Amino acid sequence: MNLLDLILRPLRMRRVTTGYPPEADIPDRGRRGTPVLSPARCDDEGACVDVCPTSAIQVIERGETKRTWKLDYGACIFCGACIESCPNQAITASNAFELASPHREGLVTSFELGGTNNG
């Protein structure tokens, strides 16, 4: 094989990727998508915060009774530890896994809870 054949070889090969985004990529069965927080089910105890290996879930105190919960998809590794640790299923896995955002703030979702038990 000469140098010219080596250089032209990639140009002669067929395409091996899909046409993205026109063709939607369907996740494999069993693959976890993004975690989704459900404020109505949250008991405000924070078991998910304690088990998150990357601190993607944070609680920010806002006075004596208000707390803001934040989930940073940019830090999340989709391990599912938060989902397994929540006794009320306030965190579930979605099928979404595409996380494009023009700004870092677009990867953070949050909600506020007022009080220590919103059951």
PDB file as gemmi writes it, atoms N, CA and C in Angstrom:
CRYST1    1.000    1.000    1.000  90.00  90.00  90.00 P 1                      
ATOM      1  N   MET A   1       0.848  -1.165   0.000  1.00  0.00           N  
ATOM      2  CA  MET A   1       0.000   0.000   0.000  1.00  0.00           C  
ATOM      3  C   MET A   1       0.899   1.234   0.000  1.00  0.00           C  
ATOM      4  N   ASN A   2       0.659   2.098  -0.955  1.00  0.00           N  
ATOM      5  CA  ASN A   2       1.490   3.294  -1.022  1.00  0.00           C  
ATOM      6  C   ASN A   2       0.859   4.419  -0.199  1.00  0.00           C  
ATOM      7  N   LEU A   3       1.551   5.513  -0.089  1.00  0.00           N  
ATOM      8  CA  LEU A   3       1.121   6.645   0.724  1.00  0.00           C  
ATOM      9  C   LEU A   3      -0.171   7.257   0.204  1.00  0.00           C  
ATOM     10  N   LEU A   4      -0.326   7.352  -1.105  1.00  0.00           N  
ATOM     11  CA  LEU A   4      -1.540   7.924  -1.669  1.00  0.00           C  
ATOM     12  C   LEU A   4      -2.766   7.070  -1.331  1.00  0.00           C  
ATOM     13  N   ASP A   5      -2.652   5.762  -1.424  1.00  0.00           N  
ATOM     14  CA  ASP A   5      -3.762   4.880  -1.056  1.00  0.00           C  
ATOM     15  C   ASP A   5      -4.114   5.035   0.424  1.00  0.00           C  
ATOM     16  N   LEU A   6      -3.135   5.187   1.258  1.00  0.00           N  
ATOM     17  CA  LEU A   6      -3.357   5.361   2.693  1.00  0.00           C  
ATOM     18  C   LEU A   6      -4.109   6.660   2.988  1.00  0.00           C  
ATOM     19  N   ILE A   7      -3.792   7.699   2.249  1.00  0.00           N  
ATOM     20  CA  ILE A   7      -4.450   8.993   2.448  1.00  0.00           C  
ATOM     21  C   ILE A   7      -5.888   8.962   1.910  1.00  0.00           C  
ATOM     22  N   LEU A   8      -6.109   8.318   0.762  1.00  0.00           N  
ATOM     23  CA  LEU A   8      -7.422   8.295   0.130  1.00  0.00           C  
ATOM     24  C   LEU A   8      -8.360   7.224   0.689  1.00  0.00           C  
ATOM     25  N   ARG A   9      -7.857   6.304   1.446  1.00  0.00           N  
ATOM     26  CA  ARG A   9      -8.668   5.204   1.979  1.00  0.00           C  
ATOM     27  C   ARG A   9      -9.895   5.694   2.756  1.00  0.00           C  
ATOM     28  N   PRO A  10      -9.788   6.660   3.672  1.00  0.00           N  
ATOM     29  CA  PRO A  10     -10.994   7.119   4.391  1.00  0.00           C  
ATOM     30  C   PRO A  10     -12.052   7.726   3.474  1.00  0.00           C  
ATOM     31  N   LEU A  11     -11.640   8.325   2.365  1.00  0.00           N  
ATOM     32  CA  LEU A  11     -12.589   8.922   1.440  1.00  0.00           C  
ATOM     33  C   LEU A  11     -13.377   7.877   0.666  1.00  0.00           C  
ATOM     34  N   ARG A  12     -12.821   6.711   0.519  1.00  0.00           N  
ATOM     35  CA  ARG A  12     -13.470   5.636  -0.228  1.00  0.00           C  
ATOM     36  C   ARG A  12     -14.410   4.801   0.640  1.00  0.00           C  
ATOM     37  N   MET A  13     -14.311   4.932   1.936  1.00  0.00           N  
ATOM     38  CA  MET A  13     -15.129   4.132   2.844  1.00  0.00           C  
ATOM     39  C   MET A  13     -16.565   4.655   2.882  1.00  0.00           C  
ATOM     40  N   ARG A  14     -17.487   3.762   3.162  1.00  0.00           N  
ATOM     41  CA  ARG A  14     -18.892   4.143   3.296  1.00  0.00           C  
ATOM     42  C   ARG A  14     -19.114   4.817   4.641  1.00  0.00           C  
ATOM     43  N   ARG A  15     -20.191   5.570   4.714  1.00  0.00           N  
ATOM     44  CA  ARG A  15     -20.548   6.238   5.957  1.00  0.00           C  
ATOM     45  C   ARG A  15     -20.960   5.198   6.994  1.00  0.00           C  
ATOM     46  N   VAL A  16     -20.487   5.361   8.224  1.00  0.00           N  
ATOM     47  CA  VAL A  16     -20.804   4.408   9.273  1.00  0.00           C  
ATOM     48  C   VAL A  16     -21.614   5.042  10.409  1.00  0.00           C  
ATOM     49  N   THR A  17     -21.965   6.301  10.288  1.00  0.00           N  
ATOM     50  CA  THR A  17     -22.762   6.958  11.312  1.00  0.00           C  
ATOM     51  C   THR A  17     -24.176   7.195  10.810  1.00  0.00           C  
ATOM     52  N   THR A  18     -25.069   7.498  11.742  1.00  0.00           N  
ATOM     53  CA  THR A  18     -26.433   7.807  11.343  1.00  0.00           C  
ATOM     54  C   THR A  18     -26.544   9.293  11.062  1.00  0.00           C  
ATOM     55  N   GLY A  19     -27.583   9.656  10.352  1.00  0.00           N  
ATOM     56  CA  GLY A  19     -27.818  11.059  10.048  1.00  0.00           C  
ATOM     57  C   GLY A  19     -28.471  11.753  11.236  1.00  0.00           C  
ATOM     58  N   TYR A  20     -27.686  12.292  12.113  1.00  0.00           N  
ATOM     59  CA  TYR A  20     -28.213  12.926  13.320  1.00  0.00           C  
ATOM     60  C   TYR A  20     -28.297  14.421  13.137  1.00  0.00           C  
ATOM     61  N   PRO A  21     -29.305  15.099  13.503  1.00  0.00           N  
ATOM     62  CA  PRO A  21     -30.486  14.747  14.287  1.00  0.00           C  
ATOM     63  C   PRO A  21     -31.710  14.306  13.495  1.00  0.00           C  
ATOM     64  N   PRO A  22     -31.762  14.360  12.156  1.00  0.00           N  
ATOM     65  CA  PRO A  22     -32.999  13.947  11.496  1.00  0.00           C  
ATOM     66  C   PRO A  22     -33.476  12.536  11.871  1.00  0.00           C  
ATOM     67  N   GLU A  23     -32.554  11.649  12.143  1.00  0.00           N  
ATOM     68  CA  GLU A  23     -32.938  10.309  12.576  1.00  0.00           C  
ATOM     69  C   GLU A  23     -32.767  10.232  14.090  1.00  0.00           C  
ATOM     70  N   ALA A  24     -33.865  10.088  14.796  1.00  0.00           N  
ATOM     71  CA  ALA A  24     -33.801  10.051  16.264  1.00  0.00           C  
ATOM     72  C   ALA A  24     -33.083   8.804  16.740  1.00  0.00           C  
ATOM     73  N   ASP A  25     -32.231   8.980  17.704  1.00  0.00           N  
ATOM     74  CA  ASP A  25     -31.521   7.862  18.310  1.00  0.00           C  
ATOM     75  C   ASP A  25     -32.376   7.314  19.438  1.00  0.00           C  
ATOM     76  N   ILE A  26     -32.673   6.044  19.392  1.00  0.00           N  
ATOM     77  CA  ILE A  26     -33.489   5.414  20.416  1.00  0.00           C  
ATOM     78  C   ILE A  26     -32.551   4.729  21.400  1.00  0.00           C  
ATOM     79  N   PRO A  27     -32.671   5.066  22.698  1.00  0.00           N  
ATOM     80  CA  PRO A  27     -31.752   4.463  23.671  1.00  0.00           C  
ATOM     81  C   PRO A  27     -31.990   2.963  23.812  1.00  0.00           C  
ATOM     82  N   ASP A  28     -30.937   2.249  24.132  1.00  0.00           N  
ATOM     83  CA  ASP A  28     -31.047   0.820  24.381  1.00  0.00           C  
ATOM     84  C   ASP A  28     -31.939   0.576  25.581  1.00  0.00           C  
ATOM     85  N   ARG A  29     -32.603  -0.549  25.582  1.00  0.00           N  
ATOM     86  CA  ARG A  29     -33.445  -0.893  26.716  1.00  0.00           C  
ATOM     87  C   ARG A  29     -32.557  -1.066  27.947  1.00  0.00           C  
ATOM     88  N   GLY A  30     -32.969  -0.493  29.041  1.00  0.00           N  
ATOM     89  CA  GLY A  30     -32.178  -0.584  30.257  1.00  0.00           C  
ATOM     90  C   GLY A  30     -31.249   0.599  30.457  1.00  0.00           C  
ATOM     91  N   ARG A  31     -31.081   1.417  29.446  1.00  0.00           N  
ATOM     92  CA  ARG A  31     -30.243   2.606  29.600  1.00  0.00           C  
ATOM     93  C   ARG A  31     -31.038   3.663  30.348  1.00  0.00           C  
ATOM     94  N   ARG A  32     -30.397   4.270  31.338  1.00  0.00           N  
ATOM     95  CA  ARG A  32     -31.053   5.307  32.119  1.00  0.00           C  
ATOM     96  C   ARG A  32     -30.913   6.649  31.449  1.00  0.00           C  
ATOM     97  N   GLY A  33     -31.993   7.401  31.405  1.00  0.00           N  
ATOM     98  CA  GLY A  33     -31.939   8.768  30.912  1.00  0.00           C  
ATOM     99  C   GLY A  33     -31.739   9.721  32.076  1.00  0.00           C  
ATOM    100  N   THR A  34     -32.087  10.957  31.863  1.00  0.00           N  
ATOM    101  CA  THR A  34     -31.886  11.971  32.889  1.00  0.00           C  
ATOM    102  C   THR A  34     -32.802  11.734  34.084  1.00  0.00           C  
ATOM    103  N   PRO A  35     -32.301  12.002  35.283  1.00  0.00           N  
ATOM    104  CA  PRO A  35     -33.176  11.927  36.451  1.00  0.00           C  
ATOM    105  C   PRO A  35     -34.165  13.093  36.430  1.00  0.00           C  
ATOM    106  N   VAL A  36     -35.371  12.841  36.893  1.00  0.00           N  
ATOM    107  CA  VAL A  36     -36.409  13.867  36.937  1.00  0.00           C  
ATOM    108  C   VAL A  36     -36.882  13.994  38.379  1.00  0.00           C  
ATOM    109  N   LEU A  37     -36.853  15.223  38.893  1.00  0.00           N  
ATOM    110  CA  LEU A  37     -37.291  15.483  40.252  1.00  0.00           C  
ATOM    111  C   LEU A  37     -38.790  15.763  40.271  1.00  0.00           C  
ATOM    112  N   SER A  38     -39.518  15.161  41.196  1.00  0.00           N  
ATOM    113  CA  SER A  38     -40.954  15.400  41.362  1.00  0.00           C  
ATOM    114  C   SER A  38     -41.191  16.043  42.724  1.00  0.00           C  
ATOM    115  N   PRO A  39     -41.309  17.364  42.766  1.00  0.00           N  
ATOM    116  CA  PRO A  39     -41.465  18.062  44.047  1.00  0.00           C  
ATOM    117  C   PRO A  39     -42.647  17.584  44.879  1.00  0.00           C  
ATOM    118  N   ALA A  40     -43.739  17.194  44.255  1.00  0.00           N  
ATOM    119  CA  ALA A  40     -44.922  16.767  44.993  1.00  0.00           C  
ATOM    120  C   ALA A  40     -44.675  15.501  45.805  1.00  0.00           C  
ATOM    121  N   ARG A  41     -43.732  14.677  45.379  1.00  0.00           N  
ATOM    122  CA  ARG A  41     -43.451  13.425  46.082  1.00  0.00           C  
ATOM    123  C   ARG A  41     -42.284  13.532  47.053  1.00  0.00           C  
ATOM    124  N   CYS A  42     -41.549  14.621  46.979  1.00  0.00           N  
ATOM    125  CA  CYS A  42     -40.336  14.778  47.787  1.00  0.00           C  
ATOM    126  C   CYS A  42     -40.679  15.027  49.251  1.00  0.00           C  
ATOM    127  N   ASP A  43     -40.016  14.277  50.148  1.00  0.00           N  
ATOM    128  CA  ASP A  43     -40.229  14.469  51.581  1.00  0.00           C  
ATOM    129  C   ASP A  43     -39.209  15.428  52.190  1.00  0.00           C  
ATOM    130  N   ASP A  44     -38.329  15.982  51.358  1.00  0.00           N  
ATOM    131  CA  ASP A  44     -37.363  17.004  51.776  1.00  0.00           C  
ATOM    132  C   ASP A  44     -36.321  16.471  52.764  1.00  0.00           C  
ATOM    133  N   GLU A  45     -36.070  15.150  52.735  1.00  0.00           N  
ATOM    134  CA  GLU A  45     -35.093  14.557  53.660  1.00  0.00           C  
ATOM    135  C   GLU A  45     -33.671  14.580  53.097  1.00  0.00           C  
ATOM    136  N   GLY A  46     -33.496  14.408  51.816  1.00  0.00           N  
ATOM    137  CA  GLY A  46     -32.186  14.530  51.193  1.00  0.00           C  
ATOM    138  C   GLY A  46     -31.354  13.275  51.100  1.00  0.00           C  
ATOM    139  N   ALA A  47     -31.976  12.111  51.090  1.00  0.00           N  
ATOM    140  CA  ALA A  47     -31.206  10.873  50.929  1.00  0.00           C  
ATOM    141  C   ALA A  47     -30.456  10.873  49.602  1.00  0.00           C  
ATOM    142  N   CYS A  48     -31.052  11.471  48.580  1.00  0.00           N  
ATOM    143  CA  CYS A  48     -30.424  11.516  47.254  1.00  0.00           C  
ATOM    144  C   CYS A  48     -29.160  12.378  47.260  1.00  0.00           C  
ATOM    145  N   VAL A  49     -29.171  13.434  48.054  1.00  0.00           N  
ATOM    146  CA  VAL A  49     -28.004  14.318  48.143  1.00  0.00           C  
ATOM    147  C   VAL A  49     -26.820  13.562  48.731  1.00  0.00           C  
ATOM    148  N   ASP A  50     -27.095  12.749  49.744  1.00  0.00           N  
ATOM    149  CA  ASP A  50     -26.031  12.015  50.438  1.00  0.00           C  
ATOM    150  C   ASP A  50     -25.373  10.943  49.572  1.00  0.00           C  
ATOM    151  N   VAL A  51     -26.132  10.343  48.663  1.00  0.00           N  
ATOM    152  CA  VAL A  51     -25.574   9.240  47.869  1.00  0.00           C  
ATOM    153  C   VAL A  51     -24.990   9.664  46.530  1.00  0.00           C  
ATOM    154  N   CYS A  52     -25.238  10.887  46.091  1.00  0.00           N  
ATOM    155  CA  CYS A  52     -24.758  11.330  44.776  1.00  0.00           C  
ATOM    156  C   CYS A  52     -23.227  11.423  44.770  1.00  0.00           C  
ATOM    157  N   PRO A  53     -22.563  10.632  43.932  1.00  0.00           N  
ATOM    158  CA  PRO A  53     -21.090  10.620  43.938  1.00  0.00           C  
ATOM    159  C   PRO A  53     -20.444  11.882  43.365  1.00  0.00           C  
ATOM    160  N   THR A  54     -21.185  12.678  42.597  1.00  0.00           N  
ATOM    161  CA  THR A  54     -20.608  13.872  41.977  1.00  0.00           C  
ATOM    162  C   THR A  54     -21.192  15.173  42.521  1.00  0.00           C  
ATOM    163  N   SER A  55     -22.031  15.075  43.549  1.00  0.00           N  
ATOM    164  CA  SER A  55     -22.717  16.241  44.126  1.00  0.00           C  
ATOM    165  C   SER A  55     -23.545  16.987  43.086  1.00  0.00           C  
ATOM    166  N   ALA A  56     -24.145  16.238  42.171  1.00  0.00           N  
ATOM    167  CA  ALA A  56     -24.995  16.844  41.152  1.00  0.00           C  
ATOM    168  C   ALA A  56     -26.312  17.329  41.749  1.00  0.00           C  
ATOM    169  N   ILE A  57     -26.702  16.764  42.890  1.00  0.00           N  
ATOM    170  CA  ILE A  57     -27.912  17.212  43.583  1.00  0.00           C  
ATOM    171  C   ILE A  57     -27.468  18.007  44.797  1.00  0.00           C  
ATOM    172  N   GLN A  58     -27.965  19.222  44.889  1.00  0.00           N  
ATOM    173  CA  GLN A  58     -27.602  20.105  45.999  1.00  0.00           C  
ATOM    174  C   GLN A  58     -28.852  20.720  46.599  1.00  0.00           C  
ATOM    175  N   VAL A  59     -28.766  21.019  47.883  1.00  0.00           N  
ATOM    176  CA  VAL A  59     -29.848  21.705  48.584  1.00  0.00           C  
ATOM    177  C   VAL A  59     -29.284  23.004  49.122  1.00  0.00           C  
ATOM    178  N   ILE A  60     -29.958  24.093  48.795  1.00  0.00           N  
ATOM    179  CA  ILE A  60     -29.532  25.413  49.254  1.00  0.00           C  
ATOM    180  C   ILE A  60     -30.586  25.924  50.218  1.00  0.00           C  
ATOM    181  N   GLU A  61     -30.151  26.217  51.441  1.00  0.00           N  
ATOM    182  CA  GLU A  61     -31.066  26.724  52.469  1.00  0.00           C  
ATOM    183  C   GLU A  61     -31.472  28.149  52.130  1.00  0.00           C  
ATOM    184  N   ARG A  62     -32.761  28.436  52.199  1.00  0.00           N  
ATOM    185  CA  ARG A  62     -33.315  29.767  51.941  1.00  0.00           C  
ATOM    186  C   ARG A  62     -34.157  30.166  53.159  1.00  0.00           C  
ATOM    187  N   GLY A  63     -33.494  30.520  54.232  1.00  0.00           N  
ATOM    188  CA  GLY A  63     -34.224  30.853  55.453  1.00  0.00           C  
ATOM    189  C   GLY A  63     -34.431  29.610  56.294  1.00  0.00           C  
ATOM    190  N   GLU A  64     -35.340  29.711  57.264  1.00  0.00           N  
ATOM    191  CA  GLU A  64     -35.559  28.591  58.180  1.00  0.00           C  
ATOM    192  C   GLU A  64     -36.381  27.470  57.576  1.00  0.00           C  
ATOM    193  N   THR A  65     -37.320  27.792  56.709  1.00  0.00           N  
ATOM    194  CA  THR A  65     -38.224  26.756  56.209  1.00  0.00           C  
ATOM    195  C   THR A  65     -38.132  26.495  54.719  1.00  0.00           C  
ATOM    196  N   LYS A  66     -37.490  27.342  53.951  1.00  0.00           N  
ATOM    197  CA  LYS A  66     -37.418  27.137  52.501  1.00  0.00           C  
ATOM    198  C   LYS A  66     -36.069  26.575  52.092  1.00  0.00           C  
ATOM    199  N   ARG A  67     -36.136  25.660  51.154  1.00  0.00           N  
ATOM    200  CA  ARG A  67     -34.921  25.054  50.601  1.00  0.00           C  
ATOM    201  C   ARG A  67     -35.085  24.955  49.086  1.00  0.00           C  
ATOM    202  N   THR A  68     -34.017  25.236  48.366  1.00  0.00           N  
ATOM    203  CA  THR A  68     -34.009  25.079  46.919  1.00  0.00           C  
ATOM    204  C   THR A  68     -33.199  23.830  46.577  1.00  0.00           C  
ATOM    205  N   TRP A  69     -33.817  22.949  45.827  1.00  0.00           N  
ATOM    206  CA  TRP A  69     -33.161  21.730  45.370  1.00  0.00           C  
ATOM    207  C   TRP A  69     -32.700  21.957  43.939  1.00  0.00           C  
ATOM    208  N   LYS A  70     -31.446  21.615  43.659  1.00  0.00           N  
ATOM    209  CA  LYS A  70     -30.902  21.783  42.312  1.00  0.00           C  
ATOM    210  C   LYS A  70     -30.334  20.461  41.816  1.00  0.00           C  
ATOM    211  N   LEU A  71     -30.607  20.170  40.566  1.00  0.00           N  
ATOM    212  CA  LEU A  71     -30.050  18.999  39.900  1.00  0.00           C  
ATOM    213  C   LEU A  71     -29.267  19.493  38.702  1.00  0.00           C  
ATOM    214  N   ASP A  72     -27.975  19.249  38.715  1.00  0.00           N  
ATOM    215  CA  ASP A  72     -27.070  19.704  37.668  1.00  0.00           C  
ATOM    216  C   ASP A  72     -26.772  18.538  36.725  1.00  0.00           C  
ATOM    217  N   TYR A  73     -27.402  18.562  35.545  1.00  0.00           N  
ATOM    218  CA  TYR A  73     -27.188  17.490  34.569  1.00  0.00           C  
ATOM    219  C   TYR A  73     -25.766  17.493  34.020  1.00  0.00           C  
ATOM    220  N   GLY A  74     -25.089  18.621  34.112  1.00  0.00           N  
ATOM    221  CA  GLY A  74     -23.700  18.683  33.662  1.00  0.00           C  
ATOM    222  C   GLY A  74     -22.760  17.905  34.567  1.00  0.00           C  
ATOM    223  N   ALA A  75     -23.137  17.736  35.827  1.00  0.00           N  
ATOM    224  CA  ALA A  75     -22.318  16.984  36.786  1.00  0.00           C  
ATOM    225  C   ALA A  75     -22.812  15.553  36.959  1.00  0.00           C  
ATOM    226  N   CYS A  76     -24.051  15.291  36.575  1.00  0.00           N  
ATOM    227  CA  CYS A  76     -24.658  13.970  36.766  1.00  0.00           C  
ATOM    228  C   CYS A  76     -23.995  12.933  35.863  1.00  0.00           C  
ATOM    229  N   ILE A  77     -23.741  11.749  36.417  1.00  0.00           N  
ATOM    230  CA  ILE A  77     -23.167  10.654  35.623  1.00  0.00           C  
ATOM    231  C   ILE A  77     -24.198   9.558  35.360  1.00  0.00           C  
ATOM    232  N   PHE A  78     -25.459   9.815  35.716  1.00  0.00           N  
ATOM    233  CA  PHE A  78     -26.576   8.914  35.451  1.00  0.00           C  
ATOM    234  C   PHE A  78     -26.370   7.525  36.054  1.00  0.00           C  
ATOM    235  N   CYS A  79     -25.804   7.496  37.262  1.00  0.00           N  
ATOM    236  CA  CYS A  79     -25.543   6.223  37.930  1.00  0.00           C  
ATOM    237  C   CYS A  79     -26.806   5.617  38.521  1.00  0.00           C  
ATOM    238  N   GLY A  80     -27.809   6.453  38.842  1.00  0.00           N  
ATOM    239  CA  GLY A  80     -29.061   5.959  39.396  1.00  0.00           C  
ATOM    240  C   GLY A  80     -29.073   5.818  40.901  1.00  0.00           C  
ATOM    241  N   ALA A  81     -28.006   6.208  41.579  1.00  0.00           N  
ATOM    242  CA  ALA A  81     -27.964   6.089  43.043  1.00  0.00           C  
ATOM    243  C   ALA A  81     -29.056   6.930  43.691  1.00  0.00           C  
ATOM    244  N   CYS A  82     -29.332   8.100  43.143  1.00  0.00           N  
ATOM    245  CA  CYS A  82     -30.380   8.969  43.703  1.00  0.00           C  
ATOM    246  C   CYS A  82     -31.753   8.329  43.548  1.00  0.00           C  
ATOM    247  N   ILE A  83     -31.977   7.684  42.444  1.00  0.00           N  
ATOM    248  CA  ILE A  83     -33.263   7.043  42.177  1.00  0.00           C  
ATOM    249  C   ILE A  83     -33.495   5.902  43.170  1.00  0.00           C  
ATOM    250  N   GLU A  84     -32.463   5.109  43.374  1.00  0.00           N  
ATOM    251  CA  GLU A  84     -32.563   3.967  44.286  1.00  0.00           C  
ATOM    252  C   GLU A  84     -32.688   4.392  45.744  1.00  0.00           C  
ATOM    253  N   SER A  85     -32.113   5.544  46.105  1.00  0.00           N  
ATOM    254  CA  SER A  85     -32.113   5.960  47.507  1.00  0.00           C  
ATOM    255  C   SER A  85     -33.395   6.656  47.943  1.00  0.00           C  
ATOM    256  N   CYS A  86     -34.195   7.130  47.016  1.00  0.00           N  
ATOM    257  CA  CYS A  86     -35.388   7.909  47.362  1.00  0.00           C  
ATOM    258  C   CYS A  86     -36.527   6.983  47.786  1.00  0.00           C  
ATOM    259  N   PRO A  87     -36.986   7.102  49.038  1.00  0.00           N  
ATOM    260  CA  PRO A  87     -38.052   6.213  49.507  1.00  0.00           C  
ATOM    261  C   PRO A  87     -39.421   6.523  48.902  1.00  0.00           C  
ATOM    262  N   ASN A  88     -39.614   7.722  48.357  1.00  0.00           N  
ATOM    263  CA  ASN A  88     -40.916   8.122  47.831  1.00  0.00           C  
ATOM    264  C   ASN A  88     -40.976   8.164  46.303  1.00  0.00           C  
ATOM    265  N   GLN A  89     -39.964   7.677  45.633  1.00  0.00           N  
ATOM    266  CA  GLN A  89     -39.865   7.743  44.173  1.00  0.00           C  
ATOM    267  C   GLN A  89     -40.044   9.167  43.661  1.00  0.00           C  
ATOM    268  N   ALA A  90     -39.462  10.139  44.374  1.00  0.00           N  
ATOM    269  CA  ALA A  90     -39.514  11.538  43.951  1.00  0.00           C  
ATOM    270  C   ALA A  90     -38.529  11.798  42.822  1.00  0.00           C  
ATOM    271  N   ILE A  91     -37.611  10.865  42.594  1.00  0.00           N  
ATOM    272  CA  ILE A  91     -36.670  10.958  41.474  1.00  0.00           C  
ATOM    273  C   ILE A  91     -36.857   9.711  40.628  1.00  0.00           C  
ATOM    274  N   THR A  92     -37.117   9.931  39.355  1.00  0.00           N  
ATOM    275  CA  THR A  92     -37.290   8.822  38.426  1.00  0.00           C  
ATOM    276  C   THR A  92     -36.380   9.049  37.215  1.00  0.00           C  
ATOM    277  N   ALA A  93     -36.157   7.995  36.459  1.00  0.00           N  
ATOM    278  CA  ALA A  93     -35.340   8.106  35.249  1.00  0.00           C  
ATOM    279  C   ALA A  93     -36.250   8.315  34.050  1.00  0.00           C  
ATOM    280  N   SER A  94     -35.901   9.275  33.232  1.00  0.00           N  
ATOM    281  CA  SER A  94     -36.664   9.523  32.011  1.00  0.00           C  
ATOM    282  C   SER A  94     -35.980   8.808  30.851  1.00  0.00           C  
ATOM    283  N   ASN A  95     -36.577   8.901  29.682  1.00  0.00           N  
ATOM    284  CA  ASN A  95     -35.947   8.360  28.475  1.00  0.00           C  
ATOM    285  C   ASN A  95     -35.057   9.387  27.798  1.00  0.00           C  
ATOM    286  N   ALA A  96     -35.075  10.624  28.290  1.00  0.00           N  
ATOM    287  CA  ALA A  96     -34.284  11.692  27.678  1.00  0.00           C  
ATOM    288  C   ALA A  96     -32.807  11.535  28.039  1.00  0.00           C  
ATOM    289  N   PHE A  97     -31.964  11.685  27.056  1.00  0.00           N  
ATOM    290  CA  PHE A  97     -30.536  11.612  27.328  1.00  0.00           C  
ATOM    291  C   PHE A  97     -29.736  12.627  26.523  1.00  0.00           C  
ATOM    292  N   GLU A  98     -30.405  13.420  25.726  1.00  0.00           N  
ATOM    293  CA  GLU A  98     -29.725  14.452  24.950  1.00  0.00           C  
ATOM    294  C   GLU A  98     -29.714  15.733  25.770  1.00  0.00           C  
ATOM    295  N   LEU A  99     -28.541  16.237  26.075  1.00  0.00           N  
ATOM    296  CA  LEU A  99     -28.419  17.359  27.002  1.00  0.00           C  
ATOM    297  C   LEU A  99     -27.682  18.538  26.385  1.00  0.00           C  
ATOM    298  N   ALA A 100     -28.104  18.978  25.253  1.00  0.00           N  
ATOM    299  CA  ALA A 100     -27.453  20.122  24.629  1.00  0.00           C  
ATOM    300  C   ALA A 100     -28.052  21.416  25.163  1.00  0.00           C  
ATOM    301  N   SER A 101     -27.186  22.369  25.466  1.00  0.00           N  
ATOM    302  CA  SER A 101     -27.632  23.678  25.930  1.00  0.00           C  
ATOM    303  C   SER A 101     -26.573  24.703  25.547  1.00  0.00           C  
ATOM    304  N   PRO A 102     -27.003  25.874  25.082  1.00  0.00           N  
ATOM    305  CA  PRO A 102     -26.015  26.891  24.721  1.00  0.00           C  
ATOM    306  C   PRO A 102     -25.364  27.540  25.943  1.00  0.00           C  
ATOM    307  N   HIS A 103     -25.969  27.367  27.117  1.00  0.00           N  
ATOM    308  CA  HIS A 103     -25.431  27.958  28.341  1.00  0.00           C  
ATOM    309  C   HIS A 103     -25.387  26.918  29.459  1.00  0.00           C  
ATOM    310  N   ARG A 104     -24.439  27.049  30.343  1.00  0.00           N  
ATOM    311  CA  ARG A 104     -24.279  26.125  31.463  1.00  0.00           C  
ATOM    312  C   ARG A 104     -25.532  26.076  32.335  1.00  0.00           C  
ATOM    313  N   GLU A 105     -26.208  27.220  32.497  1.00  0.00           N  
ATOM    314  CA  GLU A 105     -27.412  27.281  33.329  1.00  0.00           C  
ATOM    315  C   GLU A 105     -28.534  26.414  32.765  1.00  0.00           C  
ATOM    316  N   GLY A 106     -28.488  26.129  31.484  1.00  0.00           N  
ATOM    317  CA  GLY A 106     -29.511  25.300  30.860  1.00  0.00           C  
ATOM    318  C   GLY A 106     -29.451  23.845  31.274  1.00  0.00           C  
ATOM    319  N   LEU A 107     -28.375  23.447  31.927  1.00  0.00           N  
ATOM    320  CA  LEU A 107     -28.219  22.074  32.394  1.00  0.00           C  
ATOM    321  C   LEU A 107     -28.605  21.909  33.854  1.00  0.00           C  
ATOM    322  N   VAL A 108     -29.137  22.956  34.461  1.00  0.00           N  
ATOM    323  CA  VAL A 108     -29.503  22.908  35.877  1.00  0.00           C  
ATOM    324  C   VAL A 108     -31.007  23.089  36.003  1.00  0.00           C  
ATOM    325  N   THR A 109     -31.642  22.186  36.736  1.00  0.00           N  
ATOM    326  CA  THR A 109     -33.059  22.300  37.032  1.00  0.00           C  
ATOM    327  C   THR A 109     -33.214  22.433  38.543  1.00  0.00           C  
ATOM    328  N   SER A 110     -34.223  23.156  38.970  1.00  0.00           N  
ATOM    329  CA  SER A 110     -34.390  23.358  40.408  1.00  0.00           C  
ATOM    330  C   SER A 110     -35.852  23.522  40.785  1.00  0.00           C  
ATOM    331  N   PHE A 111     -36.131  23.331  42.073  1.00  0.00           N  
ATOM    332  CA  PHE A 111     -37.447  23.610  42.625  1.00  0.00           C  
ATOM    333  C   PHE A 111     -37.283  23.941  44.093  1.00  0.00           C  
ATOM    334  N   GLU A 112     -38.278  24.632  44.638  1.00  0.00           N  
ATOM    335  CA  GLU A 112     -38.243  25.026  46.044  1.00  0.00           C  
ATOM    336  C   GLU A 112     -39.257  24.238  46.836  1.00  0.00           C  
ATOM    337  N   LEU A 113     -38.847  23.888  48.042  1.00  0.00           N  
ATOM    338  CA  LEU A 113     -39.752  23.255  48.995  1.00  0.00           C  
ATOM    339  C   LEU A 113     -39.802  24.148  50.221  1.00  0.00           C  
ATOM    340  N   GLY A 114     -40.983  24.326  50.760  1.00  0.00           N  
ATOM    341  CA  GLY A 114     -41.132  25.125  51.968  1.00  0.00           C  
ATOM    342  C   GLY A 114     -41.543  24.245  53.117  1.00  0.00           C  
ATOM    343  N   GLY A 115     -40.732  24.099  54.105  1.00  0.00           N  
ATOM    344  CA  GLY A 115     -41.039  23.233  55.239  1.00  0.00           C  
ATOM    345  C   GLY A 115     -40.169  21.997  55.226  1.00  0.00           C  
ATOM    346  N   THR A 116     -40.259  21.224  56.284  1.00  0.00           N  
ATOM    347  CA  THR A 116     -39.415  20.040  56.409  1.00  0.00           C  
ATOM    348  C   THR A 116     -40.069  18.784  55.918  1.00  0.00           C  
ATOM    349  N   ASN A 117     -41.378  18.824  55.640  1.00  0.00           N  
ATOM    350  CA  ASN A 117     -42.036  17.634  55.138  1.00  0.00           C  
ATOM    351  C   ASN A 117     -43.154  18.024  54.187  1.00  0.00           C  
ATOM    352  N   ASN A 118     -42.918  17.822  52.900  1.00  0.00           N  
ATOM    353  CA  ASN A 118     -43.937  18.126  51.890  1.00  0.00           C  
ATOM    354  C   ASN A 118     -44.626  16.872  51.375  1.00  0.00           C  
ATOM    355  N   GLY A 119     -44.243  15.717  51.882  1.00  0.00           N  
ATOM    356  CA  GLY A 119     -44.805  14.422  51.570  1.00  0.00           C  
ATOM    357  C   GLY A 119     -45.505  14.331  50.323  1.00  0.00           C  
TER     358      GLY A 119                                                      
END                                                                             
